[in-house]
């Protein structure tokens, strides 16, 4: 006889983190998840966060293409700022989808490191800049990426990472 969805152990949710990961991330183990302990809920939550990241990436790509085709980056210096915010938000959404829990400082640090790598890539490739103050522009870009990550953390804390 075929076993039902609720009886099958292969669909069970991992109801608690390992003690090592709880210590590392500084969280208390969850022994009673609010969703009844099924992996389906966790998979749907991950899918929602990845879908949000995908939609954010599409919006960011469309805005970037529009800004490049209409030379907005070179006419208005501030156009780069919301794109970096969306970039930080998108990266943080992917990280949130991959991890059960994360400290806000670690999430922001991961996104800032990726943003710093992007800024180094721009400098090595030689992206043309009209702005003479490269250090200030880079600092604002990394700050906006971190702000996007912090925004994603606040949303995750209110929804996915509730205790």
N, C-alpha and C positions, 0 to 999 in steps of 0.2 A: 504494500500500500504506500502511495506517495505521501511524504510528510508535508504538512502545511508550512506556509511561510513562517509563522510564528514558532513552530517547533524546530525548525532547522537551525543548527548552531552556526552554520557558515554565514548566516545573515546577522548574527548577533553583533552588536556594537561593542567595541572595546570600552568597558565601563569605567576604566580608570587608567591613568598614566602610570608608567613605571615609577618607582620611588626615585631613581636616579634622575629621570627627566623632570619630576616634580621639584626636586632639589635644585636642579640646574636652572629651570625657568622660574623658580620661586612661587609656585602655585600649589594649592592643596589638591590632592587627588579627588576626582569626581567619582563617587561611588553610586550615586543615584542621578543619572542624567534626566533632565526634565522630559525627554521624549520617549521614555519607556525602554531605552536600551537597544534600539534596532539600528543596524548599520545603514539602512535605507535613509533615515533622517539625516545622518552625517553625510552621506553621499549627496543627498539633495542640497544640503547646505553648501557643500564644496562646489557643487555645480552652479548654484546661485552666485557664489562669490567669483567663480571663474567666468561666468556669463557677464557679471558686472564689469570684470576686468576687460573682457573682450569688447564689450560695448564702449567702455571708456577708451580703449585703444583705437577703436574705429572712429569715435568722435575726435580724438586727438589727431589721428592721421588725416581726417578730412579737414580739420581746422589748419593743420600744418600745410597741407597741399594748397588750400585756399590762400594762406598767408604767403607762401612762396610764389604762387602764380600771379598774385597781385602786388608783389614786392612789399608786403606789409612789414616784414622784419626789418627792412632797410629804411622804411619811411617812419615807422613808429617803434621806438625802442621798447615800449611796454608790452608789445604783442607776445614777446618771448615768455613773459611771466606766467600767464594763465596756462600756456602749453606745458611749462615745467610743473605747475601744480597738478595738472592732469596726469603727467608722466609719473610723478611721485605717488599719486592716488592709484594709478594702474598697477605699478610695481607692488605697492602695499596690498592691493586686493589679491594679487596672485600669491603673495607670501601668506596672507591670512587664510586663503583657501588651502594651502599646503600644511599649515601647522595648526595643532589643536589650540595652543595658547602661546602667547609671546608677550614679553615685557615691552612697554611702549618705547623705552630707550633703545632696546635691541632692534625693534622694527624700524625706528627712525634711523638708526645707525646703518642697517642693511640698505635701506633706500638711499641714504646719503652717500654710502660707498659706491653704489651703482651710479648715482648722479655724478659723483666725482670722476668715476671712470668715463662717463659720457663727456664730461668737460675736457678730460685729457684727450679723448678721441677727437673732439672738435679742434683742439689746439694742434694735435699731430697732423690731422688731415688738412688743416688750414682753412677752416670755415671763415669766410670773410666777415669782419666785424667793423661796423661804423663807429661803435662805441670805443673811445680811447682808453677808458678805465676798465681794463679786462678783469682785474681782481674784484672790483665791485660787482661787475656783471656776473661773474662766476659765483660770488658769494650769494647774490640774490637768487640765482638759479638753484643753487643747492638748498637755500632756505625754503624756496617755494616747493621743491621736491619733498623736503622734510615736512613741510606744512601739509602737503597732500597725504603723506604717510600718517601724520598725526590725525588728520580728518578720518582716514580709513580706520585707524585704531579706535577712535571714539565710537564710530558706527559699529565696529565689531564688538566692542566692549558692551554696547547697549543691546546687541542682538545675539551674535554667535557665541561670544565668550562670557555670557552671563554665568554667574555661579548658582 
